[in-house]
């Protein structure tokens, strides 16, 4: 009876995961079919609010120059941009690279401030420092490795002006600038495209739900001050402030035409540490906001807490358990060929192998849906809907996506051990940059 109940829970969880994925995919397809019929023109905005762009940089001498240059070349009135460049506790030549570019003749008259910071709080600490001195109506944030496309800021502001009383923050999309470096970056590129073109677009299109990413977003300066800014030391300061905004029943809007190109990890170790930090930070925020599941109203908070718990914990556990059950039953199924008296452990009846067929079907459906999501996402990106991407998707399901499950489990264990052993849960490993 216990094993049968266990099987039912696992199978139902997998089908719930498949249903949620299909719903998200359907919402994204509907979104992109509608957008494909619309022409986008760069028309003058009714106003050009002043924007303070903040670039936090910790030991980023390799990539900071390209990012600063891209920001200074944005298609937005130059007198309406204030640029704050933070060399945050740097041990390299980040500040020198900033000055080298800013002091060049073409940018010498721009309003740029370079700050060599020695404070605490990490990226969130930098953003809070900037919030205290910013002159702009909006704060714009770009990571040191994120090069905005020329019209990125224009589209962010245009979206904010659609409903400035409710759209307290606006975020764009991010793309992988080193996607072709190796198999790992190719897999990361597919993950990013699915996240940006399927999940984010579907959630905004269906539920008007958005989450601030780490880069390529703007937030109202006065509103950010009113909610206390960012939480110093937060592993995922972007998700943390997103929940603050949702708690206040304000909206984080998607400007899908705003794009930035960011560098992704090229080595497995760097990837593992980065994704573990993201997963761990999201767990911490989900735990902190778990109480909102039992309070009236605030459906966006409830949805996001459940989404984080499902994505990083529940569904991962179901996949792992279903794999264990399937492989265990498969082994016993072949053993029974030679030893008929042996019973298959996980069944709904005596020596019933039907559960093996059900789990096999679930497994196949998960693979098909995984590849389908990637294929649809890639079809919305010019030049990426290729046969090569399908083969990469198939290979990544059995390697890259399984690694994500391991990362999630490690992150969960780390969160619980931090609480149990009273460890500092905000410690993280710097992501290595590459000159490309």
C-alpha positions as a printed NumPy array, in Angstrom:
array([[  0.   ,   0.   ,   0.   ],
       [  2.8  ,   2.422,   0.893],
       [  4.694,   1.771,  -2.346],
       [  1.506,   2.209,  -4.366],
       [  0.733,   5.54 ,  -2.693],
       [  4.333,   6.596,  -3.276],
       [  4.009,   5.711,  -6.97 ],
       [  0.784,   7.673,  -7.325],
       [  2.353,  10.796,  -5.782],
       [  5.395,  10.57 ,  -8.09 ],
       [  3.324,  10.017, -11.233],
       [  0.838,  12.785, -10.39 ],
       [  3.722,  15.197,  -9.708],
       [  5.307,  14.416, -13.057],
       [  2.009,  14.954, -14.857],
       [  1.538,  18.257, -13.026],
       [  5.007,  19.295, -14.185],
       [  4.157,  18.342, -17.77 ],
       [  0.858,  20.232, -17.55 ],
       [  2.558,  23.378, -16.232],
       [  5.205,  23.176, -18.942],
       [  2.581,  22.741, -21.664],
       [  0.562,  25.659, -20.274],
       [  3.638,  27.877, -20.254],
       [  4.6  ,  26.783, -23.755],
       [  1.07 ,  27.456, -25.02 ],
       [  1.08 ,  30.936, -23.482],
       [  4.44 ,  31.736, -25.057],
       [  3.347,  30.493, -28.49 ],
       [  0.228,  32.665, -28.3  ],
       [  2.364,  35.64 , -27.248],
       [  4.814,  35.276, -30.112],
       [  2.101,  34.628, -32.713],
       [  0.533,  37.948, -31.707],
       [  3.833,  39.816, -31.64 ],
       [  4.878,  38.434, -35.03 ],
       [  2.043,  40.42 , -36.629],
       [  3.169,  43.735, -35.145],
       [  5.775,  46.047, -36.598],
       [  7.954,  47.849, -34.062],
       [  8.971,  51.431, -34.766],
       [ 11.302,  53.712, -32.824],
       [  8.943,  56.625, -32.336],
       [  9.76 ,  59.621, -30.115],
       [  8.742,  59.116, -26.486],
       [  6.301,  61.54 , -24.818],
       [  9.097,  62.33 , -22.352],
       [ 12.633,  61.217, -21.597],
       [ 12.984,  60.723, -17.847],
       [ 16.489,  60.983, -16.482],
       [ 18.021,  57.567, -15.835],
       [ 20.882,  56.737, -13.49 ],
       [ 22.593,  53.637, -14.864],
       [ 24.549,  51.654, -12.282],
       [ 27.239,  49.116, -13.175],
       [ 28.523,  47.083, -10.203],
       [ 31.885,  45.524, -11.058],
       [ 33.986,  43.237,  -8.862],
       [ 37.284,  42.283, -10.563],
       [ 35.871,  42.764, -14.066],
       [ 38.822,  44.266, -15.947],
       [ 38.386,  41.795, -18.832],
       [ 34.795,  42.727, -19.763],
       [ 34.055,  46.136, -18.234],
       [ 35.359,  48.163, -21.185],
       [ 32.957,  46.664, -23.737],
       [ 30.001,  47.04 , -21.391],
       [ 30.692,  50.692, -20.548],
       [ 31.148,  51.521, -24.233],
       [ 27.828,  49.869, -25.113],
       [ 26.076,  51.857, -22.359],
       [ 27.61 ,  55.149, -23.511],
       [ 26.388,  54.409, -27.046],
       [ 22.764,  53.791, -26.046],
       [ 20.055,  55.38 , -28.174],
       [ 18.843,  57.766, -25.485],
       [ 19.469,  61.488, -24.976],
       [ 22.936,  61.759, -23.457],
       [ 21.932,  64.618, -21.153],
       [ 19.266,  62.316, -19.633],
       [ 21.755,  59.616, -18.574],
       [ 23.865,  59.592, -15.436],
       [ 26.351,  56.715, -15.295],
       [ 27.694,  55.391, -11.983],
       [ 30.537,  52.891, -12.379],
       [ 31.445,  50.989,  -9.211],
       [ 34.763,  49.173,  -8.882],
       [ 33.598,  47.165,  -5.888],
       [ 36.441,  45.875,  -3.671],
       [ 38.535,  45.172,  -6.757],
       [ 41.991,  43.632,  -6.68 ],
       [ 42.581,  44.067, -10.431],
       [ 42.551,  46.962, -12.916],
       [ 38.794,  47.395, -13.237],
       [ 38.852,  51.076, -12.222],
       [ 41.72 ,  51.821, -14.607],
       [ 39.817,  50.239, -17.503],
       [ 36.799,  52.366, -16.632],
       [ 38.882,  55.562, -16.635],
       [ 40.648,  54.633, -19.87 ],
       [ 37.349,  54.468, -21.72 ],
       [ 35.61 ,  57.387, -20.023],
       [ 38.604,  59.678, -20.609],
       [ 38.585,  59.072, -24.363],
       [ 37.647,  62.2  , -26.41 ],
       [ 34.228,  60.944, -27.556],
       [ 32.993,  60.364, -23.987],
       [ 34.847,  63.078, -22.082],
       [ 31.769,  65.315, -21.794],
       [ 29.445,  62.602, -20.519],
       [ 28.172,  62.543, -16.928],
       [ 30.084,  59.549, -15.578],
       [ 31.233,  58.929, -12.016],
       [ 33.743,  56.188, -11.182],
       [ 33.625,  55.02 ,  -7.574],
       [ 36.227,  52.702,  -6.056],
       [ 34.145,  51.113,  -3.342],
       [ 35.379,  49.249,  -0.267],
       [ 32.031,  48.673,   1.44 ],
       [ 30.128,  45.5  ,   2.244],
       [ 26.862,  43.987,   1.003],
       [ 28.023,  42.769,  -2.402],
       [ 26.033,  43.828,  -5.466],
       [ 23.042,  44.771,  -3.301],
       [ 25.318,  47.029,  -1.263],
       [ 26.505,  48.749,  -4.437],
       [ 22.932,  49.31 ,  -5.61 ],
       [ 21.941,  50.764,  -2.236],
       [ 24.928,  53.131,  -2.322],
       [ 23.91 ,  54.222,  -5.814],
       [ 20.283,  54.65 ,  -4.751],
       [ 21.377,  57.16 ,  -2.118],
       [ 23.11 ,  59.471,  -4.62 ],
       [ 21.25 ,  58.816,  -7.891],
       [ 19.769,  61.847,  -9.646],
       [ 17.633,  59.978, -12.189],
       [ 13.918,  59.245, -11.954],
       [ 14.778,  55.657, -12.747],
       [ 17.688,  53.432, -11.737],
       [ 18.975,  51.241, -14.553],
       [ 21.211,  48.261, -13.787],
       [ 23.687,  46.427, -16.021],
       [ 26.119,  43.794, -14.832],
       [ 29.74 ,  44.267, -15.829],
       [ 29.502,  41.549, -18.493],
       [ 26.101,  42.617, -19.916],
       [ 26.339,  44.705, -23.097],
       [ 22.985,  46.386, -23.825],
       [ 21.769,  46.508, -27.401],
       [ 21.626,  50.096, -28.68 ],
       [ 17.868,  50.511, -28.108],
       [ 17.637,  48.523, -24.852],
       [ 17.078,  51.518, -22.566],
       [ 14.648,  53.143, -25.011],
       [ 12.35 ,  50.089, -24.89 ],
       [ 12.57 ,  49.846, -21.086],
       [ 11.513,  53.481, -20.652],
       [  8.814,  53.205, -23.311],
       [  7.233,  50.315, -21.42 ],
       [  7.466,  52.137, -18.078],
       [  5.688,  55.183, -19.527],
       [  2.704,  53.039, -20.548],
       [  1.55 ,  52.92 , -16.921],
       [  4.023,  54.736, -14.649],
       [  1.753,  54.511, -11.589],
       [  1.758,  50.678, -11.648],
       [  4.887,  49.683, -13.583],
       [  7.423,  50.303, -10.816],
       [ 10.064,  48.253, -12.626],
       [ 10.597,  47.069, -16.189],
       [ 12.911,  44.308, -17.359],
       [ 14.178,  43.214, -20.743],
       [ 15.703,  40.027, -22.085],
       [ 19.268,  38.78 , -21.926],
       [ 21.115,  36.759, -24.536],
       [ 24.311,  34.71 , -24.423],
       [ 27.196,  36.454, -26.158],
       [ 29.585,  33.469, -25.982],
       [ 27.103,  30.751, -26.95 ],
       [ 29.412,  28.983, -29.401],
       [ 32.444,  28.572, -27.147],
       [ 31.782,  24.924, -26.197],
       [ 29.037,  22.423, -25.412],
       [ 28.424,  23.948, -21.978],
       [ 27.79 ,  27.453, -23.342],
       [ 25.582,  25.996, -26.073],
       [ 23.45 ,  24.342, -23.392],
       [ 23.389,  27.523, -21.298],
       [ 22.321,  29.457, -24.383],
       [ 19.352,  27.119, -24.857],
       [ 18.448,  27.435, -21.182],
       [ 18.586,  31.248, -21.362],
       [ 16.533,  31.393, -24.561],
       [ 13.841,  29.112, -23.098],
       [ 13.788,  31.138, -19.885],
       [ 13.581,  34.483, -21.689],
       [ 11.453,  33.615, -24.729],
       [  9.13 ,  31.013, -23.195],
       [  8.83 ,  31.34 , -19.424],
       [  9.155,  35.109, -18.99 ],
       [  6.989,  35.944, -21.999],
       [  4.305,  33.405, -21.029],
       [  4.111,  34.561, -17.408],
       [  3.787,  38.184, -18.474],
       [  1.32 ,  37.419, -21.26 ],
       [ -0.973,  35.2  , -19.179],
       [ -0.693,  36.571, -15.64 ],
       [  1.129,  39.931, -15.855],
       [  3.851,  38.476, -13.632],
       [  7.469,  39.499, -14.026],
       [ 10.673,  38.982, -12.064],
       [ 13.593,  41.378, -12.233],
       [ 16.667,  39.66 , -13.708],
       [ 20.147,  40.559, -12.534],
       [ 20.73 ,  42.925, -15.423],
       [ 18.968,  45.007, -18.095],
       [ 16.192,  46.475, -15.984],
       [ 15.007,  49.801, -14.599],
       [ 13.216,  50.619, -11.353],
       [ 11.658,  53.852, -10.117],
       [ 14.189,  55.534,  -7.845],
       [ 11.609,  56.956,  -5.438],
       [  9.758,  53.672,  -5.263],
       [ 12.971,  51.702,  -4.626],
       [ 13.689,  54.043,  -1.711],
       [ 10.157,  53.614,  -0.361],
       [ 10.563,  49.82 ,  -0.086],
       [ 14.002,  50.011,   1.496],
       [ 16.095,  49.261,  -1.578],
       [ 17.96 ,  45.996,  -1.904],
       [ 18.759,  43.516,   0.875],
       [ 22.505,  43.698,   1.548],
       [ 24.266,  40.381,   1.069],
       [ 21.359,  38.719,  -0.755],
       [ 22.598,  35.947,  -3.072],
       [ 19.884,  36.804,  -5.582],
       [ 19.177,  40.471,  -4.944],
       [ 17.094,  40.643,  -8.119],
       [ 14.56 ,  38.046,  -6.949],
       [ 14.569,  39.546,  -3.459],
       [ 13.517,  43.027,  -4.621],
       [ 11.019,  41.47 ,  -7.054],
       [  9.198,  39.936,  -4.099],
       [  9.259,  43.295,  -2.305],
       [  7.563,  44.894,  -5.302],
       [  4.956,  42.139,  -5.532],
       [  4.259,  42.401,  -1.801],
       [  3.282,  46.02 ,  -2.484],
       [  0.932,  44.852,  -5.284],
       [  2.9  ,  46.719,  -7.95 ],
       [  3.85 ,  45.32 , -11.353],
       [  7.202,  44.397, -12.893],
       [  6.595,  44.788, -16.622],
       [  8.295,  43.015, -19.524],
       [  9.802,  45.019, -22.388],
       [ 10.497,  42.085, -24.672],
       [ 12.309,  44.172, -27.308],
       [ 14.946,  45.342, -24.838],
       [ 17.997,  43.086, -25.081],
       [ 21.427,  42.78 , -23.495],
       [ 24.214,  40.35 , -24.274],
       [ 25.828,  38.72 , -21.251],
       [ 28.78 ,  36.37 , -20.867],
       [ 28.056,  32.915, -19.472],
       [ 30.438,  30.522, -17.67 ],
       [ 32.663,  28.501, -20.007],
       [ 33.932,  26.005, -17.441],
       [ 31.875,  23.481, -15.491],
       [ 33.202,  24.614, -12.106],
       [ 32.206,  28.253, -12.725],
       [ 28.787,  27.189, -13.973],
       [ 28.198,  24.962, -10.953],
       [ 29.035,  27.67 ,  -8.421],
       [ 26.964,  30.294, -10.228],
       [ 23.843,  28.138, -10.582],
       [ 24.168,  26.87 ,  -7.018],
       [ 24.218,  30.49 ,  -5.809],
       [ 21.113,  31.28 ,  -7.867],
       [ 19.247,  28.197,  -6.644],
       [ 20.286,  28.785,  -3.049],
       [ 19.258,  32.43 ,  -3.174],
       [ 15.873,  31.536,  -4.643],
       [ 15.319,  28.935,  -1.907],
       [ 16.137,  31.497,   0.766],
       [ 13.623,  33.94 ,  -0.694],
       [ 10.935,  31.268,  -1.13 ],
       [ 11.356,  30.216,   2.517],
       [ 11.244,  33.843,   3.66 ],
       [  8.014,  34.456,   1.694],
       [  6.413,  31.079,   2.39 ],
       [  4.019,  32.643,   4.892],
       [  2.251,  34.524,   2.078],
       [  0.781,  31.22 ,   0.888],
       [ -1.499,  31.364,   3.929],
       [ -2.479,  35.034,   3.837],
       [ -5.368,  36.506,   1.815],
       [ -4.715,  38.198,  -1.525],
       [ -1.371,  38.737,  -3.288],
       [ -1.743,  35.987,  -5.876],
       [  1.529,  36.923,  -7.591],
       [  3.52 ,  36.171,  -4.435],
       [  1.728,  32.851,  -3.975],
       [  2.355,  31.88 ,  -7.581],
       [  6.057,  32.716,  -7.465],
       [  6.673,  30.926,  -4.143],
       [  4.993,  27.81 ,  -5.517],
       [  6.887,  28.163,  -8.796],
       [ 10.271,  28.33 ,  -7.061],
       [  9.421,  25.407,  -4.777],
       [  8.149,  23.356,  -7.71 ],
       [ 10.991,  24.198, -10.097],
       [ 13.901,  23.778,  -7.704],
       [ 12.585,  21.101,  -5.361],
       [  9.312,  19.272,  -5.933],
       [  9.58 ,  18.494,  -9.65 ],
       [ 13.284,  17.725,  -9.401],
       [ 12.572,  15.241,  -6.618],
       [  9.801,  13.652,  -8.689],
       [ 12.116,  13.231, -11.691],
       [ 14.832,  11.655,  -9.54 ],
       [ 12.394,   9.276,  -7.841],
       [ 10.729,   8.325, -11.119],
       [ 14.145,   7.526, -12.62 ],
       [ 14.994,   5.37 ,  -9.609],
       [ 11.645,   3.569,  -9.781],
       [ 11.876,   3.05 , -13.524],
       [ 15.433,   1.722, -13.492],
       [ 14.765,  -0.468, -10.439],
       [ 11.702,  -2.014, -12.06 ],
       [ 13.599,  -2.449, -15.314],
       [ 16.371,  -4.384, -13.567],
       [ 13.872,  -6.611, -11.762],
       [ 11.928,  -7.103, -14.991],
       [ 14.988,  -8.64 , -16.67 ],
       [ 15.848, -10.644, -13.552],
       [ 12.381, -12.203, -13.679],
       [ 13.131, -13.615, -17.119],
       [ 15.56 , -15.992, -15.431],
       [ 14.02 , -16.005, -11.94 ],
       [ 10.192, -15.972, -12.331],
       [  9.683, -16.008,  -8.561],
       [ 11.231, -12.535,  -8.181],
       [  8.649,  -9.757,  -7.709],
       [  8.825,  -6.344,  -9.294],
       [  9.085,  -3.927,  -6.318],
       [  7.047,  -0.956,  -7.553],
       [  3.72 ,  -2.115,  -8.998],
       [ -0.026,  -1.709,  -8.697],
       [ -0.537,  -5.458,  -8.6  ],
       [  1.248,  -8.743,  -8.215],
       [  4.128,  -8.899, -10.664],
       [  2.434,  -6.23 , -12.765],
       [  4.85 ,  -4.569, -15.191],
       [  2.389,  -1.911, -16.339],
       [  3.965,   0.669, -14.055],
       [  7.155,   0.201, -16.047],
       [  5.283,   1.192, -19.198],
       [  3.706,   4.225, -17.503],
       [  7.066,   5.505, -16.282],
       [  8.625,   4.857, -19.684],
       [  5.867,   6.931, -21.287],
       [  6.45 ,   9.718, -18.741],
       [ 10.151,   9.627, -19.474],
       [  9.565,   9.89 , -23.232],
       [  7.038,  12.711, -22.768],
       [  9.501,  14.69 , -20.651],
       [ 12.201,  14.359, -23.31 ],
       [  9.806,  15.338, -26.114],
       [  8.517,  18.354, -24.19 ],
       [ 12.051,  19.413, -23.277],
       [ 13.129,  19.372, -26.93 ],
       [  9.864,  20.995, -28.044],
       [ 10.303,  23.912, -25.646],
       [ 13.824,  24.518, -26.887],
       [ 12.779,  24.234, -30.537],
       [  9.927,  26.726, -30.116],
       [ 12.177,  29.128, -28.201],
       [ 14.889,  28.908, -30.835],
       [ 12.36 ,  29.549, -33.608],
       [ 11.765,  33.021, -32.113],
       [ 15.481,  33.827, -32.409],
       [ 16.782,  34.706, -35.856],
       [ 19.104,  32.   , -37.213],
       [ 18.909,  29.648, -34.199],
       [ 16.169,  27.232, -35.315],
       [ 18.556,  24.641, -36.748],
       [ 18.903,  20.861, -36.727],
       [ 22.076,  21.312, -34.689],
       [ 20.057,  22.843, -31.856],
       [ 17.788,  19.778, -31.738],
       [ 20.771,  17.457, -31.33 ],
       [ 22.226,  19.742, -28.653],
       [ 18.853,  19.703, -26.865],
       [ 18.741,  15.896, -26.878],
       [ 22.29 ,  15.664, -25.577],
       [ 21.666,  18.322, -22.939],
       [ 18.625,  16.504, -21.544],
       [ 20.795,  13.552, -20.509],
       [ 23.687,  15.707, -19.274],
       [ 23.132,  19.418, -18.679],
       [ 19.564,  19.209, -17.337],
       [ 20.479,  16.338, -15.011],
       [ 23.351,  18.42 , -13.659],
       [ 20.824,  21.137, -12.808],
       [ 19.01 ,  18.625, -10.594],
       [ 22.26 ,  17.925,  -8.753],
       [ 22.841,  21.663,  -8.325],
       [ 19.331,  22.088,  -6.906],
       [ 19.796,  19.276,  -4.395],
       [ 23.167,  20.688,  -3.313],
       [ 21.59 ,  24.129,  -2.879],
       [ 18.765,  22.741,  -0.726],
       [ 21.231,  20.91 ,   1.495],
       [ 23.385,  24.03 ,   1.77 ],
       [ 20.413,  26.176,   2.868],
       [ 19.444,  23.704,   5.606],
       [ 23.036,  23.269,   6.78 ],
       [ 23.502,  27.056,   6.924],
       [ 20.494,  27.287,   9.222],
       [ 21.513,  24.264,  11.306],
       [ 25.18 ,  25.218,  11.733],
       [ 24.582,  28.996,  11.909],
       [ 26.772,  29.54 ,   8.844],
       [ 26.898,  32.696,   6.745],
       [ 24.628,  31.819,   3.826],
       [ 25.613,  34.842,   1.729],
       [ 29.114,  33.638,   0.769],
       [ 29.521,  33.091,  -2.973],
       [ 32.231,  32.334,  -5.56 ],
       [ 33.103,  34.922,  -8.215],
       [ 32.232,  33.851, -11.795],
       [ 35.298,  33.814, -14.012],
       [ 35.252,  36.083, -17.092],
       [ 36.771,  35.487, -20.504],
       [ 38.125,  37.779, -23.179],
       [ 35.696,  37.114, -26.045]])
